Amino acid sequence: MRTTAPQTHLDVRPTQTDEQRHLIDVPTLAQRLGVTQRFIRRLTSEDRVPFLKIGKFIRFDPLDIDRWVDERKRSPSPPPR
């Protein structure tokens, strides 16, 4: 009697979080960060913010932006004595 190992099936469908993950554009990021679109464009031209270039379009991954913002957080300085 021959037995076979159970077959494993890898589900390669996107998860719900992948489906909900959308790239955002310059105006959306500017509004989200409370800055001007011009400032966002300057950050991209100086490679100071993570972005994707899709043809002539600039897009941002919200997860990359969240990490980028978190990396730049500063702790408050202790009050002077």
C-alpha contacts under 8 A as a table, 3 or more apart, distances in Angstrom:
res1	aa1	res2	aa2	distance
14	P	17	T	7.92
14	P	18	D	5.69
14	P	19	E	6.39
15	T	18	D	5.20
15	T	19	E	6.41
16	Q	19	E	5.11
16	Q	20	Q	6.25
17	T	20	Q	5.06
17	T	21	R	6.16
18	D	21	R	5.16
19	E	22	H	7.73
21	R	62	P	7.77
22	H	61	D	7.07
22	H	62	P	7.52
23	L	59	R	5.89
23	L	60	F	5.35
23	L	61	D	4.91
23	L	62	P	6.61
24	I	28	T	6.10
24	I	29	L	6.60
24	I	59	R	5.50
24	I	60	F	5.14
24	I	61	D	6.50
24	I	62	P	6.95
25	D	28	T	5.43
25	D	29	L	6.24
25	D	58	I	6.48
25	D	59	R	4.86
25	D	60	F	6.27
26	V	29	L	5.22
26	V	30	A	6.04
26	V	37	Q	6.16
26	V	40	I	6.61
26	V	41	R	7.37
26	V	58	I	7.01
26	V	59	R	6.90
26	V	60	F	7.83
27	P	30	A	5.09
27	P	31	Q	6.17
27	P	37	Q	5.80
28	T	31	Q	5.20
28	T	32	R	6.07
29	L	32	R	4.90
29	L	33	L	6.08
29	L	40	I	7.62
29	L	60	F	7.71
30	A	33	L	5.28
30	A	34	G	5.78
30	A	35	V	5.02
30	A	36	T	5.52
30	A	37	Q	5.32
30	A	39	F	7.92
30	A	40	I	6.30
31	Q	34	G	4.96
31	Q	35	V	6.43
31	Q	36	T	7.55
32	R	35	V	7.99
35	V	39	F	6.63
35	V	40	I	7.47
36	T	39	F	5.23
36	T	40	I	6.64
37	Q	40	I	5.08
37	Q	41	R	6.25
38	R	41	R	5.11
38	R	42	R	6.20
39	F	42	R	5.00
39	F	43	L	6.26
40	I	43	L	5.07
40	I	44	T	6.36
41	R	44	T	5.12
41	R	45	S	6.14
42	R	45	S	5.07
42	R	46	E	6.19
43	L	46	E	5.23
43	L	47	D	6.04
43	L	48	R	5.00
43	L	49	V	5.77
44	T	47	D	4.84
44	T	48	R	6.05
44	T	49	V	5.81
44	T	50	P	7.59
44	T	51	F	7.02
45	S	48	R	7.78
47	D	50	P	7.21
49	V	65	I	7.64
49	V	68	W	7.27
50	P	60	F	6.92
50	P	61	D	7.96
50	P	64	D	6.54
50	P	65	I	6.79
50	P	68	W	7.48
51	F	58	I	6.72
51	F	59	R	5.81
51	F	60	F	4.78
51	F	61	D	7.01
52	L	58	I	5.79
52	L	59	R	5.17
52	L	60	F	6.04
52	L	61	D	7.86
53	K	56	K	6.69
53	K	57	F	5.71
53	K	58	I	4.77
53	K	59	R	6.38
54	I	57	F	5.09
54	I	58	I	6.32
54	I	59	R	7.33
60	F	64	D	7.48
60	F	65	I	7.08
61	D	64	D	5.30
61	D	65	I	6.31
62	P	65	I	4.97
62	P	66	D	6.09
63	L	66	D	5.08
63	L	67	R	6.31
64	D	67	R	5.18
64	D	68	W	6.05
65	I	68	W	4.89
65	I	69	V	6.08
66	D	69	V	5.18
66	D	70	D	6.15
67	R	70	D	5.01
67	R	71	E	6.14
68	W	71	E	5.23
68	W	72	R	6.60
69	V	72	R	5.26
69	V	73	K	6.56
70	D	73	K	5.35
